[in-house]
C-alpha cells in the first residue's frame, strides 16, 4: 500500500513539473532568429554558386542549372524579405 501512495505522489509531482504554468511564455530572440535567417541565406547563395560552377565546368546541363535555380529562388526570396523585415523592425524600435 505504501508503494502505491509513493507512486501516486511521484506521478503527481512529475505532472506538476512538466505542465507549463500560466505565465510561462517562450521568449523569442530576434537577434538569434536573424542570425539563423542570415545563415540560411548564406547556404542558399552557396548552393546557387555551386550550381553555376557545376554548369560552367560541364558537370551538369544548363537545364539542370536552371531547374536548381528555380527551386532555390523562391526560398531565397522569402529569407531575404524576412531579413529585411527584421532589419526594419530593429530600426523602428530604436
C-alpha positions as CSV (number, residue, x, y, z in Angstrom):
1,X,0.0,0.0,0.0
2,X,2.8,2.4,0.8
3,X,4.4,1.9,-2.7
4,X,1.0,2.9,-4.3
5,X,0.9,6.1,-2.4
6,X,4.6,6.8,-3.3
7,X,3.8,6.0,-7.0
8,X,0.9,8.4,-7.0
9,X,2.9,11.1,-5.3
10,X,5.7,10.6,-7.9
11,X,3.1,10.8,-10.8
12,X,1.5,13.9,-9.4
13,X,4.9,15.6,-8.9
14,X,6.1,14.7,-12.5
15,X,2.8,16.1,-13.9
16,X,3.2,19.3,-11.9
17,X,6.7,19.8,-13.1
18,X,6.1,19.1,-16.8
19,X,3.0,21.2,-17.2
20,X,3.5,24.8,-18.3
21,X,2.4,27.4,-16.0
22,X,0.1,30.3,-17.0
23,X,2.9,32.9,-17.0
24,X,5.3,30.8,-18.9
25,X,5.7,32.1,-22.5
26,X,8.6,31.4,-24.7
27,X,10.8,34.4,-25.2
28,X,11.8,35.0,-28.8
29,X,15.3,36.2,-29.6
30,X,15.1,38.5,-32.6
31,X,18.9,38.5,-32.9
32,X,19.0,34.7,-32.9
33,X,16.3,34.5,-35.5
34,X,18.0,37.0,-37.7
35,X,21.3,35.1,-37.4
36,X,19.5,31.9,-38.4
37,X,18.0,33.6,-41.4
38,X,21.3,35.1,-42.4
39,X,22.9,31.6,-42.1
40,X,20.2,30.1,-44.3
41,X,20.6,32.9,-46.9
42,X,24.3,32.2,-47.0
43,X,23.7,28.4,-47.5
44,X,21.2,29.2,-50.3
45,X,23.7,31.6,-52.0
46,X,26.4,29.0,-51.8
47,X,24.1,26.4,-53.4
48,X,23.4,28.9,-56.2
49,X,27.1,29.5,-56.7
50,X,27.8,25.8,-56.8
51,X,25.1,25.3,-59.4
52,X,26.8,28.0,-61.5
53,X,30.2,26.4,-61.1
54,X,28.9,23.0,-61.9
55,X,27.3,24.2,-65.0
56,X,30.3,26.1,-66.2
57,X,32.5,23.1,-65.6
58,X,30.1,20.9,-67.5
59,X,29.2,18.6,-64.6
60,X,25.5,19.5,-65.0
61,X,23.5,20.6,-68.0
62,X,22.2,24.2,-68.4
63,X,18.7,22.8,-67.9
64,X,19.6,21.2,-64.6
65,X,21.2,24.5,-63.5
66,X,18.0,26.4,-64.4
67,X,15.9,23.8,-62.6
68,X,18.1,24.2,-59.5
69,X,18.0,28.0,-59.6
70,X,14.2,27.8,-59.9
71,X,14.0,25.5,-56.9
72,X,16.2,27.7,-54.7
73,X,15.0,31.1,-55.8
74,X,11.6,31.3,-54.0
75,X,13.1,30.3,-50.7
76,X,16.0,32.7,-51.1
77,X,13.4,35.5,-51.8
78,X,11.4,34.6,-48.6
79,X,14.5,34.6,-46.5
80,X,15.8,37.8,-47.9
81,X,12.4,39.5,-47.3
82,X,12.3,38.2,-43.7
83,X,15.8,39.6,-43.1
84,X,14.8,43.0,-44.5
85,X,11.6,43.0,-42.3
86,X,13.7,42.1,-39.2
87,X,16.1,44.9,-40.0
88,X,13.2,47.3,-40.5
89,X,11.8,46.3,-37.1
90,X,15.1,46.8,-35.4
91,X,15.4,50.3,-36.9
92,X,11.8,51.1,-35.9
93,X,12.4,50.1,-32.3
94,X,15.5,52.3,-31.9
